[in-house]
Amino acid sequence: MKTSLIDRGAVERLLLLVGAIRSGIIDALAGEAALSAEEVAGAAGADPRACRIVLEALVAEGLAEHVYQTQEGALYRLSALGRAHLVDQGPELERWGLLHEVHKLRGWLDLPEVIRTGRPTPRDPQGQGMRTLVWAMGERDEAVLDEIVERCLGYGGAFRTMLDVGGAVGHVARSFSRRGVQATLLDREDVVPVAHEFLGEDARDIALVAGDYTLALSPGPFDLVYFGNVYHIYGPEVNARATREAFSTLSPGGTVAIQDHVWGRGSRAALFAVNMLQATEQGGVWTEAQYRQWLENAGFDRIEVLDLETTGSQLILGRHPKGL
């Protein structure tokens, strides 16, 4: 049997879904009413023939369905699967992640030039939309969130306070808050309003602080400082400085936790390093030895590197010594 290195259907499916989202077709179908292709086109400001073709493709993929046929043609609505993954807020929502994947694809298409120069090609950093980026960065899988919280608690014991550094819309901060931990989320000024919107009523229990963690952290003191998928964005100098900042803002006996890919510890690490090559100036995937050096130089002890079963990434843990 002939084998292929890629799933062409997966690439086409991704581009179909993003095209349907960006063109307005998905939003036109977000209501309860079944619509004709002409009505969808009117709502989206699009061509009726093109909408009919795309709608039929969405039906074939199980994301839309025919409600019934009329003499003029079918009426369409989103299927339960389509609504869960493209419209309704919840753990299954993939809308923002799909948009982010296509934005990344543009950088990957420039990979030959990136290889030649060693630098990402110039792009508008907000070209995909800040909301898309921030919502895509958050981890929605409850199993992942539960494992992160349990591993941190298992290492450091009960925490009264925690700082979620670069926490995007606050998935991790909310998970700790729901365990009775007083959580603070630190992210850029333009991210904080999006986090407030996402968290809804939970925002009342979480302190949302605007700031650049590469320059300074919130003063604390905190029992836990958590860095979720941010060390791969910057180079060793910034990461070493952030680690020292974490030590300074922790209570004696407190815990630092860093979730990210560690070189050689997972199947995705090497490919993820290429993703950072095309997307960042200095980012990458770092070795266990580098993480240990950053933590030891900052003053941490009892360093552990754990493999997360739910993500394939790692959790690097260190303790602020007591009695300082």
N, C-alpha and C positions, 0 to 999 in steps of 0.2 A: 504494500500500500504506500502511495506517495505521501510523504510528510512535508509540512510547511513550517517555516520558522515563525510565521505570523498568522494571526487570525484576521483575515481581511474583513470578515463580517463584523468583527468587534470594532474596527476602526470606522467602518461605514455607519454602524449603529451609533457610535459616539457622536459623529458629525451630524447624523440625522437628528438626534435628540437636541443637540445644541442649536442646530438650525431652527428647529421647531420652537425652542425657547426664545431665541433672540428675535425671531420674526414676529413673535406675538401669538402664534398659534396655540401654545399651551395655555397662556393667560386667557385667550378667548374661550377656551374650553373649561376654564376653572370653575365656572358656575354650574348650577344643577341642570340647566336647560340643555336639551339636545339641539345642535345647530347644523345647518346645511353647510356645505363647503363655501357657498356664496356668503352666508352669514359670518362664518369664520373669517373669510377674506375681508369682509367689511369691517369687522372689529379689529383686525390686525393691520388694516391698510395694505393688503397684499393682493396678489393675482389669484382669482378663483381657480383657474386650472392648476396652478402650482400648489395651492392649498389642498385641492382634492387629491393630487398625487401623494403629497406628504401625509395627509390624513390616512390614506389607504395603507401607506407604509407603517404608520403608527398602529393601525389595526392589526396588520400582519405581525408586528412585534409584540402584540398583546397589551399595548399601552393606551389604546383607544378602542372603541367598539361601535358597531352599528346599532342604533336604537331601533330603527325600522326604516324601510324603504318607502319613498314617495315616487310619484311619477317623474319628479325632477331629479331624483337621486337620493342618496342615503342621508340620514341625520346622524351626527356623531356626538359622542361624549367621551370623556376620559374613563378608562377602566379603573377598577379599584387599585390595580397595580400602578397604573400611570399616576393616579391622584396621590397615592402614598409616596411615590418616589420623586414626583415633580412639582407637587403643589402643597400638600399638607405638611405643616410643621410637625416634626417628630423624628424618631431615630432612623426611619427609612428614607428620609428626604435626601436626595442626591443632586438636586438642581444646581446648587452652588459648586459642588465638587466637579460636576460635568463641565461647567463653564470654566472652572480653573484648569481642568485637564487640557482643554482646547487652547487656553492661553499658554500653557506650558509647551504644547505641541509646536507653537510658533518658534519658540527658542530651540527646540530639538531640530527643527528643520534648518536652523542656522548652524548646526553642529560642525559642518566642515570648516566654516569660517572661525568658529570658536577654537577648533583644534589648531588651526593655522596661527591664530593670534594669542591663544591662551586666555582670552577674555570674552565675556558675553557680549553679544552684539547690542548696540544701543537700542533701548526700547523705553517707552513711557512706562515707568514703574506702576502707574495707576491705570494703565490702558485697559485692563480687564475690569476696572471698577473696584474701588476699595471694599464695598460691601461684599462682592463676590469673593475676593481674596480672604477677608476676615471670616466670613461664614464657612468657607471651604477649609480653613485651617483648624476649626474646632472639631474635636473628636466627639461623635454622637453615639457611638456604640457603647451601650451600657456595660457590656462585658469588659471592654477595655478600661472604661472608667473605674469599674469596680476593682479590677486587678491592680490598677495604679494605686488606688486608695488603700487597698488591703496590703500591698507590698510596702508602702510607705509606713503605714501604721505598724506592720509587723517588724519593721526595722527600728523605728524611732519611738514606738509606744504612742500613748495618747498625746495629741497636739491640742493646745488651746487656740493657737493662732497660726496662720499660714499666709505666705505671699506667693501668688501665681504670677510668674514673670512672663510677659509676652503672652498673656492668657487668652487673647482673641475675644471671643464672645462669652467666655466664662464657663465652659463645660466642666473643667476640672475644679475650679473654685466653687462652683455650685455643688459638685459631688462632695467636697469636703465640708461645705457649709451644712449640707443636709445630714452630715454626721456630727453636727454640733461644734464644728471648728469655726472660729471667727476668721473669715477669709477676706483677703485683700487682693484685688486684681490690678496689675500694673501693665499698661500698654499705651500706645501712642494716643495723642490727643484726638485724632480723627477716628480712632477705634472705639474709644470709651462710649460715645453715644450709641453705637451699634450694639455693644455689649449690653448696655442698659435696656435697649429695645428687646434684645433676645431674651434676657433674663426675666423680664416682666416683673412679677411680684417678688421673685427671688432676689432682685436687685436691692430690695430693702435690707437684706441680711448680708450683703457683700459690699465692701468698700471699693469703689471704682476710682483708680488714681491714674491720671495722665502723666506720662513721663517716658524718657528714653533710657531703657535699662543698660544700654552700652555705656552710658555716662554715669549713672548712679541708680541705686535701688531705693525704695522707700525705707526710711530709717529704722523702722521696727521698734523694739526687737520682735522677732518672730520665732516660733518653734520649728517651723518648716519653711524653707524657701524652695520652690519647685520651678524648674525650667523645663517646659514641655516643647520639644521639637524646635528649639531656637539655636542651639549650639552649632548646627550645621549651616546657619546663615552667614556666620562670620568666621574670621581666621583665628589662629591661636592667640594672637595678642589680645583681641577683644574678649575671647573666652577666658583667658587667664585673669583679665581684669574683672570680669563679671563674677568669677569664682571668688576672688578676693573680696569683692563687694558683698557677696552672699555671706562670707564668714563674718564680716563686720556687722551685718544686720541681723544675725542669728543670736538667739539666747544661748548661753553656755549649755551644752548638752543637746542643742538643737540639731536638726537634720537638713542637709541639702540633698535634693533629688533632681537628677537630670535624665530626662527621657529622650533618647535619640538612637540612631543607628551607630553601632560600634564596629569598626573595621574588623572583618574576619569572624564576627560573631553571628552573622545572619546571611541568608541567601540574597537579600535585596541590597545589602550595603554597597557593593561595587557599582551597581546600576544607579543607585541613589546618588552616589558621588558624581556620576556624569550629569545627573539632573542639576546638582549644585554647580557644576562647572559651567553649564549653559545659562544658569540663572543668577549667579552671584559673582562678585569680584574676588572674594577670598574664601568663600564657604566651602565645605567639604564634609567628608566622613572621617572621624578621628579615631585613633587607636585607643585601646585600653590603657596603654602606657602613657599616652598624652593626658587622658582624663585623670589618671592617678597622679601624674606630675602636677597638673593644675591644682588638684585638691590638696595634695601634700604641701606644695609650696604656699598655699593659702593658709594652712594650719589645721586642716581636717585630719582625722584619724578614722580607724575602723572602716576603711573604704571597701565597698562591695560592688560588683557588677553582676546584675541579674538579667536573665533572658525572660522577656515578657511573652507568655504563651499566646496572648490574644493579638499581638501586633507583629511579632517577629523582630521587634526592636529591643533595645536594652534600657534598663534603669540603673543609673550609676548613683550610688548613695555614699554619703560621708557624714561624719559626726563632728560637731564643734566640741572640743574637749571641755569637760566640766572644770570649774574651779579657777578659770582664768580671770 
